[in-house]
Amino acid sequence: MLAADAGRAPRTVYQTLDLLRGIAALAVVSRHLEGQMAGLLPSSNLAVDLFFVLSGFVIEHAYSARLQQALGVAGFMQLRVIRLYPLYLLGTAIGVGVVAAQVLFGPGADLRAAATSLVLGALFLPAWRWLSADHAHLYPFDFPAWSLFWELVINLFYAAIARMLGWRLLAVLLGLGAVMLVACAGWYGDLTGGANYTNAGSGGLRVVYSFFAGVAICRIRQAGVLRGLALPPLVAGAILIAIMALRPEPVATFELVAVLIGFPLLVLASTGEPGEQACRICSVFGRISYPVYVLHVPVLTAITALLVRGGERLQGIAPELGFVAGISVLALLAERGFDRPARRRLLRWWGVPWQVSRLTSVTESADRIS
């Protein structure tokens, strides 16, 4: 059994990062509404790259010391799957109903392939390519989960090399990741893809640089470098919104600059401690970020299917804002009433010592970026 405090990370709470995470998740919602709000944030696709930066920062902060000592790769991946799986499963379950109806009543449905996709999805794996070319998502029941797949892949790679990850290797990975990002932008034309089979390779090309940039930022902050650099939460949030509100030509160049330089600097400058009142607001944004991200598409798909049958559509700024508010409330309820209890049960079921698996403040909040 692992020692209770083996490699425990310092109890530092990066509340401004919670705010950035929540804003990014809501920006993704606006994008998938495909209405007026999407036009206000045309570069909201870059939210995923920000998620990867935040993930690298938080994983390095919360688990680096543990991985150097008693926590093994298998134990680390247990904790990561437990952290992500309950809400992913809830989103998948909601999506299954809508997609199942489309498959069962659609022409030429391949039920065997659909069943295979469901089994693979339950195992957190990309689905069989059984839908039409226009909807060939890796995760057809909850397509934003493609980024969670790459999150787990990069987490596994990080854990495997954690004990040898010095600055020299980190620099090599950052350089390799930067080359992969440039290749992604050149091959696919931008940094939008990752969800479909037609651009599935984009996810793997996008994750390496951003994740290890987050790792590097964490080490820089822990070393006390640029200690006085700390943006107020409202300023940090405004900068993020401004980046996602822009989309100048050439698009690929803008996105590369934002991901290679803009987001790492923004995260580095957002690791200060805000005031108490700001902390409460930031905490709410952090709590809703992951459930909003993983639940909004299946919920939106179900609502859209019902509206279309009734001859209506979710159009206009007021209905869109209403959906954003509704999914935020649902996220808070799901996080408290479903996610937390489910994770506790999984911890007991898998026999993970509670003293080891109990997440510190930073992990409990900032880990929601996944």
KAFEN-V519271 format. One record per residue. N is the residue number from 1. PHI is phi as a letter, one per 30 degrees, with the letter a starting at -180 (none if undefined). Layout:
n=[N & N]
phi=[PHI & PHI]
This chain:
n=[1 & 2 & 3 & 4 & 5 & 6 & 7 & 8 & 9 & 10 & 11 & 12 & 13 & 14 & 15 & 16 & 17 & 18 & 19 & 20 & 21 & 22 & 23 & 24 & 25 & 26 & 27 & 28 & 29 & 30 & 31 & 32 & 33 & 34 & 35 & 36 & 37 & 38 & 39 & 40 & 41 & 42 & 43 & 44 & 45 & 46 & 47 & 48 & 49 & 50 & 51 & 52 & 53 & 54 & 55 & 56 & 57 & 58 & 59 & 60 & 61 & 62 & 63 & 64 & 65 & 66 & 67 & 68 & 69 & 70 & 71 & 72 & 73 & 74 & 75 & 76 & 77 & 78 & 79 & 80 & 81 & 82 & 83 & 84 & 85 & 86 & 87 & 88 & 89 & 90 & 91 & 92 & 93 & 94 & 95 & 96 & 97 & 98 & 99 & 100 & 101 & 102 & 103 & 104 & 105 & 106 & 107 & 108 & 109 & 110 & 111 & 112 & 113 & 114 & 115 & 116 & 117 & 118 & 119 & 120 & 121 & 122 & 123 & 124 & 125 & 126 & 127 & 128 & 129 & 130 & 131 & 132 & 133 & 134 & 135 & 136 & 137 & 138 & 139 & 140 & 141 & 142 & 143 & 144 & 145 & 146 & 147 & 148 & 149 & 150 & 151 & 152 & 153 & 154 & 155 & 156 & 157 & 158 & 159 & 160 & 161 & 162 & 163 & 164 & 165 & 166 & 167 & 168 & 169 & 170 & 171 & 172 & 173 & 174 & 175 & 176 & 177 & 178 & 179 & 180 & 181 & 182 & 183 & 184 & 185 & 186 & 187 & 188 & 189 & 190 & 191 & 192 & 193 & 194 & 195 & 196 & 197 & 198 & 199 & 200 & 201 & 202 & 203 & 204 & 205 & 206 & 207 & 208 & 209 & 210 & 211 & 212 & 213 & 214 & 215 & 216 & 217 & 218 & 219 & 220 & 221 & 222 & 223 & 224 & 225 & 226 & 227 & 228 & 229 & 230 & 231 & 232 & 233 & 234 & 235 & 236 & 237 & 238 & 239 & 240 & 241 & 242 & 243 & 244 & 245 & 246 & 247 & 248 & 249 & 250 & 251 & 252 & 253 & 254 & 255 & 256 & 257 & 258 & 259 & 260 & 261 & 262 & 263 & 264 & 265 & 266 & 267 & 268 & 269 & 270 & 271 & 272 & 273 & 274 & 275 & 276 & 277 & 278 & 279 & 280 & 281 & 282 & 283 & 284 & 285 & 286 & 287 & 288 & 289 & 290 & 291 & 292 & 293 & 294 & 295 & 296 & 297 & 298 & 299 & 300 & 301 & 302 & 303 & 304 & 305 & 306 & 307 & 308 & 309 & 310 & 311 & 312 & 313 & 314 & 315 & 316 & 317 & 318 & 319 & 320 & 321 & 322 & 323 & 324 & 325 & 326 & 327 & 328 & 329 & 330 & 331 & 332 & 333 & 334 & 335 & 336 & 337 & 338 & 339 & 340 & 341 & 342 & 343 & 344 & 345 & 346 & 347 & 348 & 349 & 350 & 351 & 352 & 353 & 354 & 355 & 356 & 357 & 358 & 359 & 360 & 361 & 362 & 363 & 364 & 365 & 366 & 367 & 368 & 369 & 370]
phi=[none & d & d & d & c & d & i & d & d & e & d & c & c & c & d & d & d & e & d & e & d & d & d & d & d & d & d & d & e & e & d & d & d & h & b & d & d & d & d & d & b & d & c & d & d & d & e & d & d & d & e & d & d & d & d & e & d & d & d & d & d & d & b & e & d & d & d & d & c & c & d & d & d & d & d & d & d & e & d & d & d & d & d & c & d & e & d & d & d & d & d & d & d & d & d & d & e & d & d & d & d & d & d & d & c & d & d & i & d & c & d & d & d & d & d & d & d & d & d & d & d & d & c & i & c & e & d & d & d & c & d & d & e & d & b & d & d & d & b & d & d & a & d & d & d & e & d & d & e & d & d & d & d & d & d & d & d & e & d & d & c & e & d & c & d & d & d & d & d & d & d & d & d & d & d & d & d & d & d & d & d & d & d & d & d & d & d & c & j & a & c & c & d & k & d & c & d & d & b & e & d & d & d & d & d & d & d & d & d & d & d & d & d & d & d & d & d & e & d & d & d & d & d & i & d & h & d & d & d & a & d & d & e & d & d & d & d & d & d & d & d & d & d & d & d & c & a & d & d & d & d & d & d & e & d & d & d & d & d & d & b & d & d & e & d & d & d & e & d & c & c & d & c & d & d & d & d & d & d & d & d & d & d & d & d & d & d & d & e & d & d & d & d & d & c & d & d & d & d & d & d & d & d & d & d & d & d & d & d & d & i & b & b & d & b & j & d & d & d & d & d & d & d & e & d & d & d & d & d & e & d & d & d & d & d & d & d & b & d & d & d & d & d & d & d & d & d & d & d & d & i & d & e & d & d & d & d & d & d & d & e & d & d & d & c & d & d & d & d & e]
